[in-house]
Amino acid sequence: MINPWKSLRSIGLLRFQSTVTRSIPIINKTSLLDEEISELEKRDKIFKMQQKLSATKTKIKDYSRGDALPGSRNFRKPIHDHLYKGKPIRELTIAKKKTSGRNNTGKITIRGRGGGHRRRVRLVDTHRLTPGKQTVVRIEYDPNRSGHIALLKHNETGDLSYILATNGLRAGDEVESFRAGIPEDFINEMNETNGGEVDEALLNGRTIQRGNCLPLKMLPVGSIIHNIGLQPGGRGQLVRSAGSFARLLSKHPEKKKVVVRLSSGEHRYIHMDCHATLGIVSNPEHQAVSLGKAGRSRHLGFRPMTRGVAMNAHDHPHGGGRGKSKSNKVSQSMWGIKKFAKTRKFKHVNKNKVKDRRE
């Protein structure tokens, strides 16, 4: 691989600069930038409404007709015909050791955990460092996460790997990672056909496809992304649950950062050299699941939780007294943390946060 960024700078390509920061006069830059961001936020609301409408068309496994067993009457689950029915690649999994919510001394530190079916951890590649085209072999179910995963096979080396499946990705599709820069074969093609000048339209057609992994500086403003990294060269850490997505709002080359709106509504700075994957995380119908009975919850590793009002006074702030009474106390946890109270510590202020999720 050659260093493409020097060649791009030599030809004066301004593709990786925001259209907002390069075309807006300095006087009205802030106000127009706010208008652009508010317009992108409106698109998010419309997009979420479209997702809800599409979820109503999903095939649901439903036994609510009344002729089923009691444990199946309230059971609802989306049907995914494209999922692989077999077992995962053994070499890409490791055994999952369960602690049942206990620490090294045997004390319960996380309530409500224990039991559950045996699982193996799928080794999902969240770094996406390997360049070159990869073909999707199949889409698989992962018991350790809400979204689905995709099995990839490298077209040149034949190596297999798992990645987070993008919504709409199917077997036979091709994805590619551009974390190492523009591929050498594309640069050679431009040298032969375009006199060495990189055609922006052809580059967009090669890179802007769902499932592709790119640095944030290569993504256009307004892109829908997931699996976002926080450190240049690091792994993807943000926006990885089923149906979630973030949006790239603006670029700030002078700070070497971009502004991303997360699923929670928070706006935050992320370094331009960090990576992200185009598209939405698969399985947005995950919210439509209804387990139907307590047994299915136990199979997932969740144990029953005792209500605070059913405990003694020394076990919970809501305990004690006669009947279902919490003695006119504000709803709170076992350790006295008030309900709806802010739990973020103000002494550890996130300097990368531009706008809070509640604003």
C-alpha positions as CSV (number, residue, x, y, z in Angstrom):
1,M,0.0,0.0,0.0
2,I,1.2,3.5,-0.8
3,N,0.5,6.6,1.2
4,P,-2.6,8.0,-0.6
5,W,-2.9,11.1,1.5
6,K,0.3,12.7,0.0
7,S,-1.0,12.1,-3.5
8,L,-4.4,13.6,-2.6
9,R,-2.7,16.7,-1.1
10,S,-0.5,17.0,-4.1
11,I,-3.5,17.2,-6.5
12,G,-5.3,19.6,-4.2
13,L,-8.3,17.4,-3.6
14,L,-10.6,19.0,-0.9
15,R,-12.9,16.0,-0.7
16,F,-12.1,15.4,3.0
17,Q,-13.1,18.9,4.1
18,S,-16.7,19.6,5.1
19,T,-18.8,21.4,2.5
20,V,-20.1,23.4,5.5
21,T,-16.7,24.7,6.7
22,R,-15.4,25.4,3.2
23,S,-18.3,27.3,1.5
24,I,-19.8,29.4,4.4
25,P,-18.5,32.9,5.0
26,I,-16.9,33.5,8.4
27,I,-19.5,36.0,9.5
28,N,-22.5,33.6,9.2
29,K,-20.6,30.4,9.7
30,T,-22.0,29.6,13.2
31,S,-25.6,30.3,12.5
32,L,-25.6,28.4,9.2
33,L,-23.8,25.5,10.8
34,D,-26.5,25.3,13.5
35,E,-29.2,25.3,10.8
36,E,-27.4,22.5,9.0
37,I,-27.2,20.4,12.2
38,S,-30.8,21.0,13.1
39,E,-31.8,19.9,9.6
40,L,-29.8,16.7,10.1
41,E,-31.5,16.1,13.4
42,K,-34.9,16.4,11.6
43,R,-33.7,13.7,9.2
44,D,-33.0,11.5,12.2
45,K,-36.6,11.8,13.4
46,I,-38.0,11.0,10.0
47,F,-35.6,8.1,9.7
48,K,-36.7,6.6,13.0
49,M,-40.3,6.9,12.0
50,Q,-39.5,5.0,8.8
51,Q,-37.9,2.3,10.9
52,K,-41.0,1.9,13.0
53,L,-43.2,1.6,9.9
54,S,-40.9,-1.0,8.4
55,A,-40.9,-2.9,11.6
56,T,-44.6,-3.4,11.3
57,K,-44.1,-5.3,8.1
58,T,-41.7,-7.8,9.7
59,K,-42.9,-11.4,10.0
60,I,-43.6,-12.1,13.7
61,K,-43.8,-15.6,15.3
62,D,-47.0,-15.1,17.3
63,Y,-49.1,-17.5,19.3
64,S,-51.6,-15.0,20.6
65,R,-54.6,-16.7,18.9
66,G,-55.4,-18.6,22.1
67,D,-55.0,-22.2,20.9
68,A,-51.4,-22.4,22.1
69,L,-49.9,-23.5,25.5
70,P,-49.9,-20.9,28.3
71,G,-46.2,-20.4,28.0
72,S,-46.5,-19.5,24.3
73,R,-49.6,-17.3,24.3
74,N,-47.6,-14.1,24.9
75,F,-44.5,-15.2,23.0
76,R,-43.6,-13.0,20.1
77,K,-40.4,-13.1,18.1
78,P,-39.4,-11.8,14.6
79,I,-38.7,-14.4,12.0
80,H,-35.4,-13.9,10.1
81,D,-35.3,-16.3,7.2
82,H,-31.8,-15.1,6.1
83,L,-30.1,-16.3,9.3
84,Y,-27.8,-19.3,9.1
85,K,-29.3,-22.3,10.9
86,G,-26.0,-24.1,11.8
87,K,-23.2,-23.7,14.3
88,P,-20.5,-20.9,14.2
89,I,-16.9,-21.4,13.0
90,R,-15.3,-23.2,16.0
91,E,-11.9,-21.5,15.5
92,L,-13.5,-18.1,15.8
93,T,-15.1,-18.7,19.2
94,I,-13.9,-19.2,22.7
95,A,-15.6,-20.5,25.9
96,K,-17.5,-18.0,27.9
97,K,-16.9,-18.2,31.7
98,K,-19.8,-17.0,33.8
99,T,-19.5,-15.4,37.2
100,S,-23.2,-15.2,38.1
101,G,-22.7,-11.6,39.2
102,R,-20.1,-12.5,41.9
103,N,-16.7,-11.1,42.5
104,N,-13.5,-13.0,43.5
105,T,-14.7,-13.4,47.1
106,G,-18.0,-14.9,46.1
107,K,-20.1,-11.8,47.0
108,I,-22.9,-10.8,44.7
109,T,-22.0,-7.5,43.2
110,I,-24.5,-7.5,40.3
111,R,-28.0,-8.7,41.2
112,G,-30.3,-10.8,39.0
113,R,-27.6,-12.7,37.1
114,G,-27.1,-16.5,37.0
115,G,-27.9,-19.7,35.2
116,G,-28.7,-19.5,31.5
117,H,-27.7,-21.6,28.5
118,R,-24.1,-22.3,27.7
119,R,-22.6,-19.9,25.2
120,R,-19.4,-19.4,23.2
121,V,-18.1,-16.0,22.6
122,R,-17.8,-15.1,18.9
123,L,-14.6,-13.2,18.2
124,V,-16.0,-10.2,16.4
125,D,-13.5,-8.0,14.5
126,T,-14.3,-4.4,15.6
127,H,-10.9,-3.1,14.4
128,R,-11.5,-3.7,10.7
129,L,-7.8,-3.2,10.0
130,T,-7.5,-5.8,7.1
131,P,-7.6,-4.1,3.7
132,G,-9.0,-5.6,0.6
133,K,-12.5,-6.8,-0.5
134,Q,-14.3,-9.4,1.6
135,T,-17.3,-11.4,0.7
136,V,-20.2,-12.1,3.1
137,V,-20.5,-15.8,3.5
138,R,-23.6,-15.8,5.8
139,I,-25.4,-13.9,8.5
140,E,-25.5,-15.6,11.9
141,Y,-27.2,-15.2,15.2
142,D,-25.0,-14.2,18.2
143,P,-26.3,-15.1,21.6
144,N,-24.0,-12.6,23.3
145,R,-25.4,-9.4,21.6
146,S,-28.7,-8.0,20.3
147,G,-27.5,-7.5,16.7
148,H,-26.5,-10.2,14.2
149,I,-23.0,-10.9,12.9
150,A,-21.7,-11.5,9.4
151,L,-19.1,-14.1,8.5
152,L,-16.6,-12.7,6.0
153,K,-14.1,-14.4,3.6
154,H,-11.2,-12.4,2.2
155,N,-11.2,-12.6,-1.6
156,E,-7.3,-12.8,-1.8
157,T,-6.2,-14.6,1.4
158,G,-9.3,-16.6,2.1
159,D,-9.2,-15.7,5.8
160,L,-12.5,-15.9,7.7
161,S,-13.7,-13.3,10.3
162,Y,-16.8,-12.0,12.0
163,I,-18.0,-8.4,11.9
164,L,-21.1,-6.7,13.2
165,A,-23.7,-7.2,10.4
166,T,-25.1,-4.0,8.9
167,N,-28.9,-3.9,8.4
168,G,-29.6,-5.2,4.9
169,L,-26.3,-7.0,4.5
170,R,-26.8,-10.5,2.9
171,A,-24.7,-13.4,1.8
172,G,-22.8,-12.6,-1.4
173,D,-22.4,-8.9,-0.7
174,E,-18.9,-7.4,-0.7
175,V,-17.5,-5.1,2.0
176,E,-14.2,-3.4,2.4
177,S,-12.1,-1.6,5.0
178,F,-10.3,1.6,4.0
179,R,-8.6,2.2,7.4
180,A,-5.2,1.8,5.6
181,G,-6.1,4.4,3.0
182,I,-7.3,4.3,-0.6
183,P,-6.4,0.9,-2.1
184,E,-3.4,0.6,-4.3
185,D,-5.4,-1.0,-7.2
186,F,-7.7,2.1,-7.2
187,I,-4.7,4.4,-7.4
188,N,-3.2,2.4,-10.3
189,E,-6.5,2.5,-12.1
190,M,-6.6,6.3,-11.8
191,N,-3.0,6.5,-13.1
192,E,-4.0,4.5,-16.1
193,T,-7.4,6.0,-17.0
194,N,-7.4,9.5,-15.4
195,G,-3.9,10.7,-15.6
196,G,-3.2,10.2,-11.9
197,E,-6.0,12.4,-10.7
198,V,-8.4,10.7,-8.3
199,D,-12.0,10.9,-9.5
200,E,-14.2,11.8,-6.5
201,A,-17.3,10.2,-8.0
202,L,-15.6,6.9,-8.6
203,L,-14.0,7.0,-5.2
204,N,-17.5,7.6,-3.6
205,G,-18.9,4.6,-5.6
206,R,-16.1,2.4,-4.2
207,T,-16.2,3.6,-0.6
208,I,-19.8,4.7,0.2
209,Q,-21.5,1.4,0.6
210,R,-23.1,-0.2,3.6
211,G,-20.8,-2.4,5.6
212,N,-17.7,-0.5,4.5
213,C,-15.3,0.7,7.2
214,L,-13.7,4.2,6.7
215,P,-11.9,6.9,8.7
216,L,-14.3,9.6,9.7
217,K,-12.4,12.1,7.6
218,M,-13.4,10.2,4.4
219,L,-17.1,10.1,5.3
220,P,-19.4,12.8,3.9
221,V,-21.4,15.0,6.3
222,G,-24.8,13.5,7.1
223,S,-23.6,9.8,6.9
224,I,-25.4,7.2,9.1
225,I,-22.7,5.2,10.9
226,H,-22.1,2.6,13.7
227,N,-19.2,0.8,15.4
228,I,-17.4,4.1,16.0
229,G,-13.9,4.1,17.4
230,L,-12.7,6.5,20.1
231,Q,-8.9,6.2,19.5
232,P,-7.1,6.4,16.1
233,G,-6.1,2.8,15.3
234,G,-8.3,1.4,18.1
235,R,-11.4,-0.7,18.1
236,G,-15.0,0.3,17.6
237,Q,-16.7,1.1,20.9
238,L,-19.8,3.2,20.2
239,V,-23.2,2.4,18.6
240,R,-23.1,-1.4,18.5
241,S,-26.5,-2.6,19.7
242,A,-29.3,-3.8,17.5
243,G,-30.9,-1.1,15.3
244,S,-28.8,1.8,16.6
245,F,-27.0,4.4,14.5
246,A,-25.2,7.7,14.7
247,R,-25.0,10.6,12.3
248,L,-21.9,12.6,11.3
249,L,-23.0,16.2,11.8
250,S,-20.0,18.4,10.9
251,K,-16.2,18.4,10.4
252,H,-13.6,20.6,12.0
253,P,-10.2,20.1,10.2
254,E,-8.6,22.8,12.3
255,K,-9.2,20.7,15.4
256,K,-8.8,17.4,13.6
257,K,-12.2,16.4,15.0
258,V,-15.7,15.7,13.8
259,V,-19.1,16.1,15.6
260,V,-21.2,13.0,15.8
261,R,-24.7,12.7,17.1
262,L,-25.1,9.4,19.1
263,S,-28.2,7.3,19.5
264,S,-28.9,9.0,22.9
265,G,-29.0,12.4,21.3
266,E,-25.6,13.5,22.7
267,H,-23.3,15.4,20.4
268,R,-19.6,14.8,20.9
269,Y,-16.2,15.3,19.3
270,I,-14.3,12.4,17.9
271,H,-10.9,12.4,16.2
272,M,-11.0,12.5,12.4
273,D,-8.6,9.5,12.2
274,C,-11.0,7.2,14.1
275,H,-13.1,4.8,12.1
276,A,-16.7,4.0,11.6
277,T,-18.9,1.6,9.6
278,L,-21.6,2.8,7.2
279,G,-25.2,1.8,7.9
280,I,-27.4,0.7,10.8
281,V,-26.7,-2.2,13.1
282,S,-28.7,-5.2,12.0
283,N,-31.8,-6.7,13.7
284,P,-33.8,-3.5,14.4
285,E,-36.8,-5.7,15.2
286,H,-35.1,-6.7,18.5
287,Q,-37.5,-4.4,20.4
288,A,-40.5,-6.4,19.2
289,V,-39.4,-9.5,21.2
290,S,-41.7,-10.6,24.0
291,L,-40.4,-13.6,26.0
292,G,-43.8,-14.7,27.1
293,K,-42.8,-16.5,30.3
294,A,-40.2,-16.4,33.0
295,G,-38.5,-19.5,31.8
296,R,-37.2,-17.9,28.7
297,S,-35.7,-15.1,30.8
298,R,-33.9,-17.7,32.9
299,H,-32.5,-19.3,29.7
300,L,-30.9,-15.9,28.9
301,G,-29.2,-15.8,32.3
302,F,-31.6,-13.5,34.2
303,R,-32.7,-14.4,37.7
304,P,-35.8,-13.1,39.5
305,M,-35.5,-9.7,41.3
306,T,-37.2,-9.2,44.7
307,R,-39.2,-6.0,45.1
308,G,-38.0,-3.5,47.6
309,V,-41.4,-3.2,49.3
310,A,-41.4,-7.0,50.0
311,M,-38.1,-6.7,51.9
312,N,-37.4,-5.9,55.6
313,A,-36.6,-2.3,56.6
314,H,-32.8,-3.0,57.0
315,D,-32.6,-4.6,53.5
316,H,-34.1,-1.8,51.4
317,P,-35.3,1.8,51.9
318,H,-38.8,0.7,50.7
319,G,-38.9,-2.2,53.2
320,G,-40.8,-2.7,56.4
321,G,-44.3,-1.5,57.4
322,R,-47.6,-3.1,56.7
323,G,-48.9,-3.9,53.2
324,K,-47.5,-2.4,50.1
325,S,-46.1,0.8,51.6
326,K,-42.8,2.5,51.2
327,S,-43.5,5.0,54.0
328,N,-43.9,8.1,51.8
329,K,-40.3,7.7,50.6
330,V,-39.1,8.8,47.2
331,S,-38.5,5.9,44.9
332,Q,-34.9,4.8,45.2
333,S,-32.6,1.9,44.8
334,M,-31.3,-0.5,47.5
335,W,-28.3,1.8,48.1
336,G,-30.4,5.0,48.4
337,I,-29.9,6.4,44.8
338,K,-33.0,8.4,44.0
339,K,-35.0,7.6,41.0
340,F,-34.6,10.0,38.0
341,A,-31.5,11.6,39.7
342,K,-28.4,12.3,37.6
343,T,-25.8,9.7,38.1
344,R,-23.0,11.2,36.1
345,K,-20.2,12.6,38.2
346,F,-19.7,16.3,37.5
347,K,-16.1,16.2,38.6
348,H,-15.2,14.0,35.6
349,V,-16.4,16.3,32.8
350,N,-16.2,14.8,29.3
351,K,-14.3,17.5,27.3
352,N,-15.4,15.9,24.0
353,K,-19.1,16.4,24.8
354,V,-20.6,19.2,22.7
355,K,-24.3,18.9,23.6
356,D,-25.9,16.7,26.3
357,R,-28.5,14.1,25.5
358,R,-31.1,15.9,27.6
359,E,-30.7,19.4,26.0
